[in-house]
Amino acid sequence: QLPQLIESNIDEAIRIVHTIKGLAAQLGADELYEYSRELESALKDEDSYEDILSIFIEEFMEVMDELARIEGWKVG
């Protein structure tokens, strides 16, 4: 879980968000890219990240659901 990782290992959390940002850019998932960029910046600057984190997770789940639908994956 990303919220717990942020609390326990901020550097690893930033690395994961950075990776998701890159993948979102490659997929053309513009909203996820923007939220990833904002979250990464907030984490690096040690700003309040809670609001953007919840939006990021919601957008991430939407992209994953869409990928699963396209690929015919079974999620959950």
All heavy atoms as a GROMACS GRO file, in nm:
protein
  613
    1GLN      N    1   0.083  -0.119   0.000
    1GLN     CA    2   0.000   0.000   0.000
    1GLN      C    3   0.087   0.124   0.000
    1GLN      O    4   0.175   0.140   0.083
    1GLN     CB    5  -0.091  -0.002   0.123
    1GLN     CG    6  -0.200  -0.106   0.119
    1GLN     CD    7  -0.314  -0.065   0.027
    1GLN    OE1    8  -0.328   0.050  -0.009
    1GLN    NE2    9  -0.393  -0.160  -0.014
    2LEU      N   10   0.058   0.213  -0.092
    2LEU     CA   11   0.138   0.334  -0.106
    2LEU      C   12   0.133   0.424   0.018
    2LEU      O   13   0.238   0.474   0.059
    2LEU     CB   14   0.095   0.410  -0.231
    2LEU     CG   15   0.184   0.527  -0.274
    2LEU    CD1   16   0.330   0.485  -0.291
    2LEU    CD2   17   0.130   0.589  -0.401
    3PRO      N   18   0.018   0.446   0.081
    3PRO     CA   19   0.018   0.532   0.201
    3PRO      C   20   0.113   0.482   0.310
    3PRO      O   21   0.184   0.562   0.372
    3PRO     CB   22  -0.127   0.530   0.248
    3PRO     CG   23  -0.206   0.499   0.124
    3PRO     CD   24  -0.117   0.406   0.044
    4GLN      N   25   0.116   0.351   0.333
    4GLN     CA   26   0.205   0.296   0.434
    4GLN      C   27   0.351   0.308   0.391
    4GLN      O   28   0.439   0.335   0.473
    4GLN     CB   29   0.171   0.149   0.463
    4GLN     CG   30   0.040   0.129   0.534
    4GLN     CD   31  -0.080   0.129   0.441
    4GLN    OE1   32  -0.068   0.132   0.319
    4GLN    NE2   33  -0.199   0.127   0.499
    5LEU      N   34   0.376   0.290   0.262
    5LEU     CA   35   0.512   0.302   0.212
    5LEU      C   36   0.563   0.445   0.226
    5LEU      O   37   0.679   0.467   0.260
    5LEU     CB   38   0.520   0.257   0.066
    5LEU     CG   39   0.659   0.250   0.005
    5LEU    CD1   40   0.747   0.153   0.084
    5LEU    CD2   41   0.651   0.208  -0.140
    6ILE      N   42   0.476   0.542   0.203
    6ILE     CA   43   0.515   0.682   0.220
    6ILE      C   44   0.562   0.706   0.363
    6ILE      O   45   0.661   0.774   0.386
    6ILE     CB   46   0.399   0.776   0.182
    6ILE    CG1   47   0.375   0.771   0.031
    6ILE    CG2   48   0.428   0.919   0.227
    6ILE    CD1   49   0.249   0.841  -0.015
    7GLU      N   50   0.491   0.648   0.458
    7GLU     CA   51   0.526   0.666   0.599
    7GLU      C   52   0.655   0.593   0.637
    7GLU      O   53   0.732   0.642   0.718
    7GLU     CB   54   0.412   0.618   0.688
    7GLU     CG   55   0.285   0.701   0.676
    7GLU     CD   56   0.306   0.846   0.712
    7GLU    OE1   57   0.376   0.875   0.810
    7GLU    OE2   58   0.251   0.933   0.640
    8SER      N   59   0.678   0.478   0.575
    8SER     CA   60   0.792   0.396   0.617
    8SER      C   61   0.918   0.414   0.532
    8SER      O   62   1.029   0.398   0.581
    8SER     CB   63   0.753   0.248   0.618
    8SER     OG   64   0.725   0.203   0.487
    9ASN      N   65   0.901   0.447   0.402
    9ASN     CA   66   1.016   0.458   0.313
    9ASN      C   67   0.984   0.557   0.202
    9ASN      O   68   0.948   0.518   0.090
    9ASN     CB   69   1.051   0.320   0.256
    9ASN     CG   70   1.182   0.320   0.180
    9ASN    OD1   71   1.233   0.424   0.139
    9ASN    ND2   72   1.238   0.202   0.159
   10ILE      N   73   0.998   0.684   0.232
   10ILE     CA   74   0.959   0.790   0.138
   10ILE      C   75   1.036   0.781   0.006
   10ILE      O   76   0.979   0.804  -0.101
   10ILE     CB   77   0.974   0.930   0.203
   10ILE    CG1   78   0.913   1.039   0.115
   10ILE    CG2   79   1.119   0.962   0.232
   10ILE    CD1   80   0.764   1.042   0.116
   11ASP      N   81   1.163   0.745   0.010
   11ASP     CA   82   1.241   0.735  -0.113
   11ASP      C   83   1.187   0.628  -0.207
   11ASP      O   84   1.178   0.649  -0.328
   11ASP     CB   85   1.389   0.707  -0.082
   11ASP     CG   86   1.458   0.826  -0.015
   11ASP    OD1   87   1.412   0.940  -0.035
   11ASP    OD2   88   1.557   0.804   0.056
   12GLU      N   89   1.149   0.514  -0.152
   12GLU     CA   90   1.091   0.406  -0.233
   12GLU      C   91   0.954   0.448  -0.287
   12GLU      O   92   0.921   0.419  -0.401
   12GLU     CB   93   1.079   0.278  -0.150
   12GLU     CG   94   1.022   0.161  -0.226
   12GLU     CD   95   1.109   0.109  -0.340
   12GLU    OE1   96   1.226   0.152  -0.354
   12GLU    OE2   97   1.060   0.025  -0.417
   13ALA      N   98   0.876   0.518  -0.206
   13ALA     CA   99   0.746   0.566  -0.251
   13ALA      C  100   0.762   0.664  -0.368
   13ALA      O  101   0.688   0.655  -0.467
   13ALA     CB  102   0.670   0.632  -0.136
   14ILE      N  103   0.858   0.753  -0.358
   14ILE     CA  104   0.884   0.847  -0.467
   14ILE      C  105   0.926   0.772  -0.593
   14ILE      O  106   0.882   0.805  -0.704
   14ILE     CB  107   0.990   0.951  -0.425
   14ILE    CG1  108   0.933   1.044  -0.318
   14ILE    CG2  109   1.041   1.030  -0.545
   14ILE    CD1  110   1.036   1.134  -0.250
   15ARG      N  111   1.010   0.670  -0.578
   15ARG     CA  112   1.054   0.590  -0.693
   15ARG      C  113   0.936   0.522  -0.761
   15ARG      O  114   0.925   0.522  -0.885
   15ARG     CB  115   1.157   0.485  -0.649
   15ARG     CG  116   1.222   0.412  -0.766
   15ARG     CD  117   1.302   0.292  -0.721
   15ARG     NE  118   1.219   0.186  -0.667
   15ARG     CZ  119   1.141   0.104  -0.739
   15ARG    NH1  120   1.134   0.118  -0.870
   15ARG    NH2  121   1.071   0.008  -0.681
   16ILE      N  122   0.844   0.467  -0.683
   16ILE     CA  123   0.727   0.400  -0.740
   16ILE      C  124   0.637   0.499  -0.813
   16ILE      O  125   0.591   0.473  -0.924
   16ILE     CB  126   0.650   0.324  -0.630
   16ILE    CG1  127   0.731   0.201  -0.587
   16ILE    CG2  128   0.511   0.284  -0.678
   16ILE    CD1  129   0.676   0.130  -0.467
   17VAL      N  130   0.612   0.614  -0.751
   17VAL     CA  131   0.528   0.716  -0.815
   17VAL      C  132   0.595   0.765  -0.944
   17VAL      O  133   0.528   0.784  -1.046
   17VAL     CB  134   0.499   0.833  -0.718
   17VAL    CG1  135   0.431   0.948  -0.790
   17VAL    CG2  136   0.414   0.785  -0.601
   18HIS      N  137   0.727   0.780  -0.942
   18HIS     CA  138   0.800   0.822  -1.062
   18HIS      C  139   0.784   0.717  -1.174
   18HIS      O  140   0.763   0.753  -1.290
   18HIS     CB  141   0.948   0.841  -1.027
   18HIS     CG  142   1.030   0.886  -1.144
   18HIS    ND1  143   1.032   1.017  -1.186
   18HIS    CD2  144   1.111   0.816  -1.227
   18HIS    CE1  145   1.112   1.025  -1.292
   18HIS    NE2  146   1.160   0.906  -1.317
   19THR      N  147   0.792   0.590  -1.138
   19THR     CA  148   0.775   0.483  -1.236
   19THR      C  149   0.634   0.484  -1.294
   19THR      O  150   0.616   0.471  -1.416
   19THR     CB  151   0.804   0.346  -1.170
   19THR    OG1  152   0.939   0.346  -1.124
   19THR    CG2  153   0.782   0.232  -1.267
   20ILE      N  154   0.535   0.502  -1.209
   20ILE     CA  155   0.396   0.508  -1.256
   20ILE      C  156   0.378   0.629  -1.348
   20ILE      O  157   0.309   0.620  -1.450
   20ILE     CB  158   0.298   0.511  -1.138
   20ILE    CG1  159   0.301   0.376  -1.065
   20ILE    CG2  160   0.156   0.546  -1.184
   20ILE    CD1  161   0.227   0.373  -0.934
   21LYS      N  162   0.442   0.740  -1.315
   21LYS     CA  163   0.434   0.860  -1.400
   21LYS      C  164   0.487   0.828  -1.540
   21LYS      O  165   0.425   0.864  -1.640
   21LYS     CB  166   0.514   0.973  -1.337
   21LYS     CG  167   0.511   1.103  -1.417
   21LYS     CD  168   0.589   1.213  -1.349
   21LYS     CE  169   0.737   1.192  -1.365
   21LYS     NZ  170   0.818   1.303  -1.315
   22GLY      N  171   0.601   0.759  -1.547
   22GLY     CA  172   0.657   0.722  -1.676
   22GLY      C  173   0.568   0.628  -1.755
   22GLY      O  174   0.550   0.645  -1.876
   23LEU      N  175   0.512   0.531  -1.686
   23LEU     CA  176   0.422   0.437  -1.753
   23LEU      C  177   0.296   0.507  -1.802
   23LEU      O  178   0.247   0.479  -1.912
   23LEU     CB  179   0.385   0.322  -1.658
   23LEU     CG  180   0.500   0.227  -1.624
   23LEU    CD1  181   0.456   0.131  -1.513
   23LEU    CD2  182   0.544   0.151  -1.747
   24ALA      N  183   0.244   0.598  -1.721
   24ALA     CA  184   0.125   0.673  -1.761
   24ALA      C  185   0.153   0.755  -1.886
   24ALA      O  186   0.069   0.762  -1.977
   24ALA     CB  187   0.079   0.763  -1.646
   25ALA      N  188   0.272   0.814  -1.894
   25ALA     CA  189   0.309   0.891  -2.012
   25ALA      C  190   0.314   0.801  -2.135
   25ALA      O  191   0.263   0.838  -2.242
   25ALA     CB  192   0.443   0.960  -1.991
   26GLN      N  193   0.369   0.682  -2.120
   26GLN     CA  194   0.379   0.589  -2.233
   26GLN      C  195   0.242   0.540  -2.277
   26GLN      O  196   0.219   0.515  -2.396
   26GLN     CB  197   0.467   0.470  -2.196
   26GLN     CG  198   0.612   0.505  -2.184
   26GLN     CD  199   0.698   0.386  -2.148
   26GLN    OE1  200   0.654   0.272  -2.149
   26GLN    NE2  201   0.823   0.412  -2.115
   27LEU      N  202   0.150   0.525  -2.182
   27LEU     CA  203   0.015   0.477  -2.213
   27LEU      C  204  -0.075   0.588  -2.268
   27LEU      O  205  -0.182   0.560  -2.320
   27LEU     CB  206  -0.052   0.420  -2.088
   27LEU     CG  207   0.002   0.289  -2.035
   27LEU    CD1  208  -0.059   0.257  -1.900
   27LEU    CD2  209  -0.027   0.177  -2.135
   28GLY      N  210  -0.033   0.711  -2.250
   28GLY     CA  211  -0.119   0.822  -2.289
   28GLY      C  212  -0.228   0.849  -2.186
   28GLY      O  213  -0.331   0.909  -2.218
   29ALA      N  214  -0.204   0.804  -2.063
   29ALA     CA  215  -0.299   0.827  -1.953
   29ALA      C  216  -0.266   0.963  -1.892
   29ALA      O  217  -0.198   0.973  -1.790
   29ALA     CB  218  -0.289   0.714  -1.851
   30ASP      N  219  -0.314   1.067  -1.958
   30ASP     CA  220  -0.273   1.204  -1.924
   30ASP      C  221  -0.309   1.245  -1.782
   30ASP      O  222  -0.229   1.308  -1.714
   30ASP     CB  223  -0.334   1.304  -2.023
   30ASP     CG  224  -0.284   1.281  -2.165
   30ASP    OD1  225  -0.174   1.226  -2.181
   30ASP    OD2  226  -0.357   1.319  -2.259
   31GLU      N  227  -0.430   1.210  -1.736
   31GLU     CA  228  -0.469   1.250  -1.601
   31GLU      C  229  -0.383   1.179  -1.497
   31GLU      O  230  -0.338   1.241  -1.401
   31GLU     CB  231  -0.617   1.221  -1.578
   31GLU     CG  232  -0.708   1.318  -1.651
   31GLU     CD  233  -0.852   1.296  -1.618
   31GLU    OE1  234  -0.886   1.283  -1.499
   31GLU    OE2  235  -0.933   1.293  -1.713
   32LEU      N  236  -0.360   1.050  -1.516
   32LEU     CA  237  -0.274   0.978  -1.423
   32LEU      C  238  -0.134   1.035  -1.424
   32LEU      O  239  -0.071   1.050  -1.319
   32LEU     CB  240  -0.271   0.828  -1.455
   32LEU     CG  241  -0.184   0.742  -1.363
   32LEU    CD1  242  -0.226   0.756  -1.217
   32LEU    CD2  243  -0.190   0.595  -1.407
   33TYR      N  244  -0.085   1.072  -1.541
   33TYR     CA  245   0.047   1.134  -1.550
   33TYR      C  246   0.052   1.263  -1.467
   33TYR      O  247   0.145   1.284  -1.389
   33TYR     CB  248   0.084   1.164  -1.696
   33TYR     CG  249   0.211   1.244  -1.707
   33TYR    CD1  250   0.334   1.181  -1.702
   33TYR    CD2  251   0.208   1.382  -1.718
   33TYR    CE1  252   0.453   1.254  -1.708
   33TYR    CE2  253   0.326   1.456  -1.725
   33TYR     CZ  254   0.446   1.391  -1.720
   33TYR     OH  255   0.563   1.464  -1.725
   34GLU      N  256  -0.047   1.348  -1.484
   34GLU     CA  257  -0.049   1.476  -1.412
   34GLU      C  258  -0.057   1.456  -1.261
   34GLU      O  259   0.013   1.522  -1.184
   34GLU     CB  260  -0.164   1.565  -1.460
   34GLU     CG  261  -0.138   1.626  -1.596
   34GLU     CD  262  -0.012   1.712  -1.600
   34GLU    OE1  263   0.015   1.786  -1.504
   34GLU    OE2  264   0.060   1.705  -1.701
   35TYR      N  265  -0.144   1.363  -1.217
   35TYR     CA  266  -0.155   1.338  -1.073
   35TYR      C  267  -0.027   1.276  -1.019
   35TYR      O  268   0.014   1.304  -0.906
   35TYR     CB  269  -0.277   1.251  -1.041
   35TYR     CG  270  -0.408   1.321  -1.070
   35TYR    CD1  271  -0.505   1.260  -1.148
   35TYR    CD2  272  -0.434   1.448  -1.021
   35TYR    CE1  273  -0.626   1.324  -1.175
   35TYR    CE2  274  -0.553   1.513  -1.048
   35TYR     CZ  275  -0.648   1.451  -1.126
   35TYR     OH  276  -0.767   1.515  -1.152
   36SER      N  277   0.037   1.191  -1.098
   36SER     CA  278   0.166   1.133  -1.058
   36SER      C  279   0.271   1.241  -1.042
   36SER      O  280   0.348   1.242  -0.946
   36SER     CB  281   0.214   1.031  -1.162
   36SER     OG  282   0.124   0.925  -1.176
   37ARG      N  283   0.273   1.333  -1.137
   37ARG     CA  284   0.369   1.443  -1.133
   37ARG      C  285   0.346   1.528  -1.009
   37ARG      O  286   0.441   1.562  -0.938
   37ARG     CB  287   0.355   1.528  -1.260
   37ARG     CG  288   0.460   1.635  -1.276
   37ARG     CD  289   0.436   1.722  -1.398
   37ARG     NE  290   0.306   1.788  -1.396
   37ARG     CZ  291   0.274   1.891  -1.317
   37ARG    NH1  292   0.363   1.940  -1.233
   37ARG    NH2  293   0.154   1.945  -1.322
   38GLU      N  294   0.220   1.560  -0.980
   38GLU     CA  295   0.188   1.642  -0.863
   38GLU      C  296   0.223   1.570  -0.733
   38GLU      O  297   0.279   1.630  -0.640
   38GLU     CB  298   0.041   1.680  -0.863
   38GLU     CG  299   0.004   1.780  -0.970
   38GLU     CD  300  -0.143   1.813  -0.970
   38GLU    OE1  301  -0.206   1.812  -0.862
   38GLU    OE2  302  -0.197   1.841  -1.078
   39LEU      N  303   0.192   1.440  -0.727
   39LEU     CA  304   0.222   1.363  -0.605
   39LEU      C  305   0.372   1.351  -0.586
   39LEU      O  306   0.422   1.370  -0.474
   39LEU     CB  307   0.156   1.225  -0.613
   39LEU     CG  308   0.180   1.134  -0.492
   39LEU    CD1  309   0.134   1.199  -0.362
   39LEU    CD2  310   0.112   0.999  -0.514
   40GLU      N  311   0.444   1.321  -0.691
   40GLU     CA  312   0.590   1.310  -0.681
   40GLU      C  313   0.650   1.441  -0.630
   40GLU      O  314   0.736   1.441  -0.541
   40GLU     CB  315   0.649   1.274  -0.817
   40GLU     CG  316   0.799   1.255  -0.814
   40GLU     CD  317   0.857   1.222  -0.950
   40GLU    OE1  318   0.792   1.249  -1.054
   40GLU    OE2  319   0.970   1.171  -0.952
   41SER      N  320   0.604   1.551  -0.684
   41SER     CA  321   0.653   1.682  -0.641
   41SER      C  322   0.622   1.708  -0.494
   41SER      O  323   0.709   1.754  -0.419
   41SER     CB  324   0.592   1.791  -0.729
   41SER     OG  325   0.634   1.918  -0.687
   42ALA      N  326   0.500   1.677  -0.451
   42ALA     CA  327   0.462   1.698  -0.312
   42ALA      C  328   0.546   1.613  -0.218
   42ALA      O  329   0.590   1.659  -0.112
   42ALA     CB  330   0.313   1.669  -0.292
   43LEU      N  331   0.571   1.488  -0.256
   43LEU     CA  332   0.651   1.399  -0.173
   43LEU      C  333   0.796   1.448  -0.164
   43LEU      O  334   0.855   1.448  -0.056
   43LEU     CB  335   0.646   1.256  -0.226
   43LEU     CG  336   0.512   1.185  -0.216
   43LEU    CD1  337   0.518   1.052  -0.287
   43LEU    CD2  338   0.467   1.169  -0.072
   44LYS      N  339   0.851   1.490  -0.276
   44LYS     CA  340   0.989   1.539  -0.277
   44LYS      C  341   1.005   1.666  -0.194
   44LYS      O  342   1.106   1.685  -0.128
   44LYS     CB  343   1.036   1.565  -0.420
   44LYS     CG  344   1.069   1.441  -0.498
   44LYS     CD  345   1.116   1.476  -0.637
   44LYS     CE  346   1.156   1.354  -0.716
   44LYS     NZ  347   1.198   1.390  -0.853
   45ASP      N  348   0.905   1.752  -0.200
   45ASP     CA  349   0.911   1.880  -0.128
   45ASP      C  350   0.860   1.869   0.015
   45ASP      O  351   0.856   1.969   0.086
   45ASP     CB  352   0.828   1.986  -0.202
   45ASP     CG  353   0.886   2.019  -0.338
   45ASP    OD1  354   1.006   1.990  -0.362
   45ASP    OD2  355   0.811   2.074  -0.421
   46GLU      N  356   0.820   1.748   0.053
   46GLU     CA  357   0.766   1.722   0.186
   46GLU      C  358   0.646   1.811   0.216
   46GLU      O  359   0.625   1.856   0.328
   46GLU     CB  360   0.874   1.735   0.293
   46GLU     CG  361   0.987   1.636   0.274
   46GLU     CD  362   1.096   1.647   0.379
   46GLU    OE1  363   1.073   1.710   0.483
   46GLU    OE2  364   1.204   1.590   0.356
   47ASP      N  365   0.566   1.837   0.111
   47ASP     CA  366   0.442   1.912   0.125
   47ASP      C  367   0.330   1.818   0.167
   47ASP      O  368   0.346   1.696   0.166
   47ASP     CB  369   0.404   1.979  -0.008
   47ASP     CG  370   0.496   2.092  -0.046
   47ASP    OD1  371   0.563   2.148   0.045
   47ASP    OD2  372   0.503   2.126  -0.166
   48SER      N  373   0.217   1.874   0.197
   48SER     CA  374   0.099   1.794   0.226
   48SER      C  375   0.061   1.717   0.099
   48SER      O  376   0.047   1.776  -0.008
   48SER     CB  377  -0.016   1.885   0.270
   48SER     OG  378  -0.131   1.808   0.293
   49TYR      N  379   0.048   1.588   0.110
   49TYR     CA  380   0.023   1.504  -0.007
   49TYR      C  381  -0.108   1.427   0.001
   49TYR      O  382  -0.149   1.362  -0.095
   49TYR     CB  383   0.137   1.404  -0.024
   49TYR     CG  384   0.149   1.309   0.092
   49TYR    CD1  385   0.073   1.194   0.099
   49TYR    CD2  386   0.235   1.336   0.198
   49TYR    CE1  387   0.082   1.108   0.207
   49TYR    CE2  388   0.244   1.251   0.306
   49TYR     CZ  389   0.168   1.136   0.310
   49TYR     OH  390   0.176   1.052   0.418
   50GLU      N  391  -0.179   1.433   0.112
   50GLU     CA  392  -0.295   1.347   0.135
   50GLU      C  393  -0.404   1.366   0.029
   50GLU      O  394  -0.459   1.268  -0.021
   50GLU     CB  395  -0.352   1.367   0.275
   50GLU     CG  396  -0.264   1.311   0.385
   50GLU     CD  397  -0.150   1.404   0.425
   50GLU    OE1  398  -0.142   1.518   0.372
   50GLU    OE2  399  -0.068   1.364   0.509
   51ASP      N  400  -0.436   1.492  -0.004
   51ASP     CA  401  -0.543   1.517  -0.101
   51ASP      C  402  -0.506   1.462  -0.238
   51ASP      O  403  -0.587   1.395  -0.303
   51ASP     CB  404  -0.574   1.666  -0.111
   51ASP     CG  405  -0.641   1.720   0.015
   51ASP    OD1  406  -0.696   1.639   0.092
   51ASP    OD2  407  -0.639   1.843   0.034
   52ILE      N  408  -0.386   1.492  -0.284
   52ILE     CA  409  -0.344   1.445  -0.416
   52ILE      C  410  -0.327   1.294  -0.416
   52ILE      O  411  -0.352   1.228  -0.517
   52ILE     CB  412  -0.217   1.518  -0.466
   52ILE    CG1  413  -0.190   1.486  -0.614
   52ILE    CG2  414  -0.097   1.484  -0.384
   52ILE    CD1  415  -0.293   1.537  -0.708
   53LEU      N  416  -0.288   1.235  -0.304
   53LEU     CA  417  -0.273   1.090  -0.297
   53LEU      C  418  -0.406   1.020  -0.323
   53LEU      O  419  -0.412   0.923  -0.399
   53LEU     CB  420  -0.217   1.047  -0.161
   53LEU     CG  421  -0.203   0.897  -0.138
   53LEU    CD1  422  -0.107   0.835  -0.239
   53LEU    CD2  423  -0.157   0.869   0.004
   54SER      N  424  -0.512   1.067  -0.263
   54SER     CA  425  -0.642   1.002  -0.283
   54SER      C  426  -0.688   1.013  -0.428
   54SER      O  427  -0.741   0.918  -0.485
   54SER     CB  428  -0.747   1.057  -0.187
   54SER     OG  429  -0.770   1.194  -0.211
   55ILE      N  430  -0.664   1.129  -0.491
   55ILE     CA  431  -0.701   1.146  -0.632
   55ILE      C  432  -0.613   1.057  -0.719
   55ILE      O  433  -0.661   0.993  -0.813
   55ILE     CB  434  -0.689   1.294  -0.673
   55ILE    CG1  435  -0.788   1.378  -0.593
   55ILE    CG2  436  -0.712   1.311  -0.823
   55ILE    CD1  437  -0.766   1.528  -0.605
   56PHE      N  438  -0.484   1.052  -0.688
   56PHE     CA  439  -0.390   0.968  -0.762
   56PHE      C  440  -0.433   0.822  -0.758
   56PHE      O  441  -0.437   0.754  -0.861
   56PHE     CB  442  -0.249   0.983  -0.703
   56PHE     CG  443  -0.152   0.879  -0.748
   56PHE    CD1  444  -0.084   0.892  -0.868
   56PHE    CD2  445  -0.127   0.767  -0.669
   56PHE    CE1  446   0.006   0.795  -0.909
   56PHE    CE2  447  -0.037   0.670  -0.710
   56PHE     CZ  448   0.030   0.684  -0.830
   57ILE      N  449  -0.467   0.772  -0.639
   57ILE     CA  450  -0.507   0.631  -0.625
   57ILE      C  451  -0.635   0.604  -0.704
   57ILE      O  452  -0.645   0.502  -0.772
   57ILE     CB  453  -0.521   0.593  -0.476
   57ILE    CG1  454  -0.383   0.590  -0.410
   57ILE    CG2  455  -0.591   0.458  -0.460
   57ILE    CD1  456  -0.385   0.572  -0.260
   58GLU      N  457  -0.729   0.696  -0.697
   58GLU     CA  458  -0.853   0.678  -0.772
   58GLU      C  459  -0.827   0.673  -0.922
   58GLU      O  460  -0.879   0.585  -0.992
   58GLU     CB  461  -0.948   0.794  -0.740
   58GLU     CG  462  -1.083   0.782  -0.803
   58GLU     CD  463  -1.175   0.895  -0.761
   58GLU    OE1  464  -1.180   0.928  -0.641
   58GLU    OE2  465  -1.242   0.949  -0.850
   59GLU      N  466  -0.745   0.762  -0.972
   59GLU     CA  467  -0.713   0.765  -1.114
   59GLU      C  468  -0.633   0.640  -1.154
   59GLU      O  469  -0.655   0.583  -1.261
   59GLU     CB  470  -0.635   0.892  -1.150
   59GLU     CG  471  -0.611   0.910  -1.298
   59GLU     CD  472  -0.738   0.924  -1.379
   59GLU    OE1  473  -0.840   0.974  -1.328
   59GLU    OE2  474  -0.735   0.885  -1.498
   60PHE      N  475  -0.540   0.598  -1.068
   60PHE     CA  476  -0.463   0.477  -1.094
   60PHE      C  477  -0.556   0.357  -1.109
   60PHE      O  478  -0.541   0.276  -1.201
   60PHE     CB  479  -0.362   0.454  -0.981
   60PHE     CG  480  -0.281   0.330  -0.997
   60PHE    CD1  481  -0.172   0.328  -1.083
   60PHE    CD2  482  -0.313   0.215  -0.927
   60PHE    CE1  483  -0.096   0.212  -1.099
   60PHE    CE2  484  -0.238   0.099  -0.941
   60PHE     CZ  485  -0.130   0.098  -1.028
   61MET      N  486  -0.653   0.346  -1.020
   61MET     CA  487  -0.747   0.233  -1.025
   61MET      C  488  -0.832   0.238  -1.152
   61MET      O  489  -0.858   0.135  -1.214
   61MET     CB  490  -0.836   0.231  -0.901
   61MET     CG  491  -0.760   0.203  -0.772
   61MET     SD  492  -0.658   0.053  -0.777
   61MET     CE  493  -0.784  -0.071  -0.797
   62GLU      N  494  -0.871   0.357  -1.194
   62GLU     CA  495  -0.949   0.370  -1.318
   62GLU      C  496  -0.868   0.324  -1.438
   62GLU      O  497  -0.919   0.254  -1.526
   62GLU     CB  498  -0.995   0.514  -1.337
   62GLU     CG  499  -1.108   0.554  -1.245
   62GLU     CD  500  -1.153   0.697  -1.268
   62GLU    OE1  501  -1.129   0.753  -1.377
   62GLU    OE2  502  -1.213   0.753  -1.174
   63VAL      N  503  -0.740   0.364  -1.443
   63VAL     CA  504  -0.654   0.322  -1.554
   63VAL      C  505  -0.634   0.171  -1.551
   63VAL      O  506  -0.641   0.105  -1.655
   63VAL     CB  507  -0.519   0.398  -1.551
   63VAL    CG1  508  -0.419   0.337  -1.648
   63VAL    CG2  509  -0.541   0.545  -1.581
   64MET      N  510  -0.611   0.116  -1.432
   64MET     CA  511  -0.593  -0.030  -1.422
   64MET      C  512  -0.720  -0.104  -1.464
   64MET      O  513  -0.712  -0.206  -1.534
   64MET     CB  514  -0.554  -0.068  -1.279
   64MET     CG  515  -0.414  -0.024  -1.240
   64MET     SD  516  -0.285  -0.086  -1.351
   64MET     CE  517  -0.298  -0.260  -1.323
   65ASP      N  518  -0.835  -0.055  -1.424
   65ASP     CA  519  -0.961  -0.117  -1.464
   65ASP      C  520  -0.978  -0.113  -1.616
   65ASP      O  521  -1.023  -0.210  -1.677
   65ASP     CB  522  -1.080  -0.049  -1.396
   65ASP     CG  523  -1.091  -0.080  -1.249
   65ASP    OD1  524  -1.024  -0.176  -1.202
   65ASP    OD2  525  -1.167  -0.009  -1.179
   66GLU      N  526  -0.943   0.000  -1.676
   66GLU     CA  527  -0.955   0.013  -1.821
   66GLU      C  528  -0.858  -0.081  -1.892
   66GLU      O  529  -0.894  -0.147  -1.990
   66GLU     CB  530  -0.931   0.158  -1.864
   66GLU     CG  531  -0.946   0.182  -2.013
   66GLU     CD  532  -1.086   0.160  -2.066
   66GLU    OE1  533  -1.182   0.155  -1.988
   66GLU    OE2  534  -1.100   0.147  -2.189
   67LEU      N  535  -0.735  -0.090  -1.843
   67LEU     CA  536  -0.640  -0.184  -1.901
   67LEU      C  537  -0.689  -0.328  -1.888
   67LEU      O  538  -0.677  -0.408  -1.981
   67LEU     CB  539  -0.503  -0.171  -1.834
   67LEU     CG  540  -0.421  -0.048  -1.872
   67LEU    CD1  541  -0.297  -0.040  -1.784
   67LEU    CD2  542  -0.383  -0.050  -2.018
   68ALA      N  543  -0.744  -0.360  -1.773
   68ALA     CA  544  -0.797  -0.495  -1.751
   68ALA      C  545  -0.911  -0.524  -1.847
   68ALA      O  546  -0.921  -0.633  -1.904
   68ALA     CB  547  -0.843  -0.510  -1.606
   69ARG      N  548  -0.997  -0.425  -1.869
   69ARG     CA  549  -1.110  -0.443  -1.960
   69ARG      C  550  -1.059  -0.465  -2.102
   69ARG      O  551  -1.103  -0.556  -2.172
   69ARG     CB  552  -1.202  -0.321  -1.955
   69ARG     CG  553  -1.329  -0.337  -2.036
   69ARG     CD  554  -1.408  -0.209  -2.044
   69ARG     NE  555  -1.340  -0.106  -2.121
   69ARG     CZ  556  -1.327  -0.105  -2.254
   69ARG    NH1  557  -1.374  -0.206  -2.325
   69ARG    NH2  558  -1.267  -0.006  -2.316
   70ILE      N  559  -0.963  -0.385  -2.144
   70ILE     CA  560  -0.909  -0.396  -2.278
   70ILE      C  561  -0.841  -0.530  -2.300
   70ILE      O  562  -0.857  -0.595  -2.402
   70ILE     CB  563  -0.809  -0.281  -2.306
   70ILE    CG1  564  -0.884  -0.149  -2.317
   70ILE    CG2  565  -0.728  -0.307  -2.432
   70ILE    CD1  566  -0.793  -0.027  -2.316
   71GLU      N  567  -0.766  -0.573  -2.200
   71GLU     CA  568  -0.690  -0.697  -2.210
   71GLU      C  569  -0.769  -0.821  -2.172
   71GLU      O  570  -0.720  -0.932  -2.184
   71GLU     CB  571  -0.563  -0.688  -2.125
   71GLU     CG  572  -0.465  -0.583  -2.171
   71GLU     CD  573  -0.407  -0.614  -2.308
   71GLU    OE1  574  -0.386  -0.731  -2.341
   71GLU    OE2  575  -0.384  -0.517  -2.385
   72GLY      N  576  -0.889  -0.800  -2.118
   72GLY     CA  577  -0.969  -0.913  -2.076
   72GLY      C  578  -0.921  -0.978  -1.948
   72GLY      O  579  -0.945  -1.096  -1.923
   73TRP      N  580  -0.848  -0.901  -1.867
   73TRP     CA  581  -0.796  -0.953  -1.741
   73TRP      C  582  -0.906  -0.968  -1.640
   73TRP      O  583  -1.005  -0.897  -1.639
   73TRP     CB  584  -0.691  -0.860  -1.681
   73TRP     CG  585  -0.569  -0.840  -1.765
   73TRP    CD1  586  -0.521  -0.920  -1.863
   73TRP    CD2  587  -0.479  -0.728  -1.756
   73TRP    NE1  588  -0.406  -0.866  -1.915
   73TRP    CE2  589  -0.378  -0.750  -1.854
   73TRP    CE3  590  -0.473  -0.616  -1.676
   73TRP    CZ2  591  -0.274  -0.663  -1.871
   73TRP    CZ3  592  -0.369  -0.529  -1.695
   73TRP    CH2  593  -0.269  -0.552  -1.791
   74LYS      N  594  -0.885  -1.060  -1.550
   74LYS     CA  595  -0.973  -1.074  -1.433
   74LYS      C  596  -0.908  -1.000  -1.319
   74LYS      O  597  -0.797  -1.031  -1.279
   74LYS     CB  598  -0.990  -1.220  -1.395
   74LYS     CG  599  -1.053  -1.306  -1.502
   74LYS     CD  600  -1.201  -1.299  -1.493
   74LYS     CE  601  -1.260  -1.399  -1.592
   74LYS     NZ  602  -1.391  -1.370  -1.630
   75VAL      N  603  -0.975  -0.897  -1.267
   75VAL     CA  604  -0.921  -0.818  -1.156
   75VAL      C  605  -1.004  -0.848  -1.033
   75VAL      O  606  -1.125  -0.841  -1.034
   75VAL     CB  607  -0.925  -0.667  -1.188
   75VAL    CG1  608  -0.877  -0.586  -1.071
   75VAL    CG2  609  -0.842  -0.638  -1.312
   76GLY      N  610  -0.933  -0.879  -0.923
   76GLY     CA  611  -1.000  -0.900  -0.795
   76GLY      C  612  -1.044  -1.034  -0.772
   76GLY      O  613  -1.055  -1.136  -0.803
   0.00000   0.00000   0.00000
